[in-house]
Amino acid sequence: MEIEVVKNNLSGIRFSSQDGSVPCMGSFVDFHIHDDIEILVCNRGTMKVSFLNDEVLLSVGDAIVINRRVPHSTLVVEEYTGTTLLQFRIEKLRNYEFENINKYLASLILGDDKEYTYLAANELHTQKIVSVINAIRDE
């Protein structure tokens, strides 16, 4: 298992997006861990997120919030899958940012013992979260 080190221009935040225009079936990220909270949105196609004792299949509009230091891997299972990924460390946020975001994250990640929270596409709160993340992507 690898320890992933996240670095970029925005302190403590990693963002990436794949629009699904390129065939990527079978693309695989092996088991890894990081100190960041990860939000993964499936915008197109299907992908599988695996944990040591569980797995989640993400379809269009689904999202998953993965807690820090949780071993996980991903596998694209549909050829033209598009995703948006956001990773961040809460302790890197400024105090006023933390206060605003914490009330939302607290309901998704309740302590370090919860590995992940699956957000189904048909839930209203999921649609709002995905909308915000995709707006960040578009910006």
C-alpha positions in Angstrom: 0.0 0.0 0.0 1.3 3.4 -0.9 1.1 6.6 1.1 -0.1 9.4 -1.2 1.4 12.8 -0.7 -0.9 15.6 -2.0 0.8 18.8 -3.2 -0.4 21.7 -5.3 -0.6 25.4 -5.4 -3.6 25.7 -3.1 -2.5 24.9 0.4 -4.0 21.6 1.6 -6.4 21.3 -1.4 -6.1 18.9 -4.3 -8.6 19.0 -7.2 -8.8 17.0 -10.4 -11.5 16.3 -13.0 -11.9 13.9 -15.9 -14.7 14.6 -18.2 -15.1 11.1 -19.5 -14.3 12.0 -23.1 -11.4 9.6 -23.2 -11.9 5.8 -22.8 -10.5 4.8 -19.4 -12.1 1.5 -18.7 -10.0 -0.5 -16.3 -8.1 2.6 -15.0 -7.1 1.6 -11.5 -5.6 3.4 -8.5 -4.2 0.7 -6.2 -4.8 0.8 -2.4 -3.4 3.9 -0.9 -3.9 6.2 2.1 -3.5 9.9 2.7 -4.1 12.4 5.5 -6.8 14.2 3.4 -10.5 13.9 3.3 -11.5 12.9 -0.2 -14.8 13.7 -2.0 -15.2 11.7 -5.3 -18.1 12.5 -7.6 -19.1 10.3 -10.5 -20.3 12.6 -13.3 -20.5 10.0 -16.1 -20.2 6.2 -16.3 -19.5 3.9 -13.4 -16.6 3.3 -11.0 -15.9 1.1 -8.0 -14.3 2.3 -4.8 -12.9 -0.5 -2.7 -12.0 -0.6 1.0 -10.3 -3.4 2.9 -13.7 -4.9 3.9 -16.2 -3.2 1.6 -16.8 -1.8 -1.8 -19.1 0.9 -3.3 -20.2 1.2 -6.9 -20.6 4.8 -8.0 -23.0 5.7 -10.9 -23.8 9.1 -12.4 -24.6 11.6 -9.7 -23.4 9.5 -6.8 -20.6 10.8 -4.6 -18.5 9.4 -1.7 -16.7 11.1 1.1 -13.7 9.1 2.2 -12.2 9.8 5.6 -8.5 10.5 6.2 -6.1 7.6 6.5 -8.6 5.0 5.1 -7.0 2.5 2.7 -9.0 2.6 -0.6 -8.6 2.0 -4.3 -10.6 2.9 -7.4 -11.5 1.1 -10.6 -13.3 2.5 -13.6 -15.8 -0.1 -14.8 -17.4 1.8 -17.7 -15.4 2.9 -20.6 -16.1 6.7 -20.7 -16.3 7.5 -17.0 -16.0 11.1 -15.8 -15.2 12.0 -12.2 -14.4 15.0 -10.0 -12.1 14.6 -7.1 -11.6 17.0 -4.2 -9.1 16.4 -1.4 -8.3 18.6 1.5 -7.0 18.7 5.1 -9.3 20.3 7.6 -6.4 21.5 9.7 -5.1 23.5 6.7 -8.3 25.6 6.4 -8.4 28.9 8.1 -10.5 29.1 11.3 -13.4 31.0 9.6 -13.4 28.5 6.7 -13.3 25.5 9.2 -16.3 26.9 11.1 -18.4 27.1 7.9 -17.4 23.8 6.4 -17.3 21.8 9.7 -21.1 21.9 10.2 -21.5 20.1 6.9 -18.6 17.7 7.2 -19.5 16.7 10.7 -22.7 15.0 9.4 -20.7 13.1 6.7 -17.6 12.1 8.7 -18.4 11.3 12.3 -15.0 10.7 13.8 -12.0 8.8 12.5 -13.7 5.4 12.9 -16.1 6.0 10.0 -14.4 5.0 6.7 -16.7 6.7 4.3 -20.1 8.2 3.6 -21.9 7.2 0.4 -24.1 9.9 -1.1 -26.8 8.5 -3.5 -27.6 10.6 -6.5 -31.4 10.6 -5.8 -30.9 12.4 -2.4 -31.4 16.1 -2.3 -28.3 16.8 -0.2 -26.2 14.8 -2.7 -27.5 16.9 -5.6 -26.6 20.1 -3.7 -23.1 18.8 -2.8 -22.4 17.5 -6.3 -23.6 20.8 -7.8 -21.2 22.8 -5.6 -18.3 20.5 -6.4 -19.0 20.7 -10.1 -19.3 24.5 -9.9 -15.8 24.5 -8.4 -14.7 22.3 -11.3 -16.2 24.6 -13.9 -14.7 27.7 -12.3 
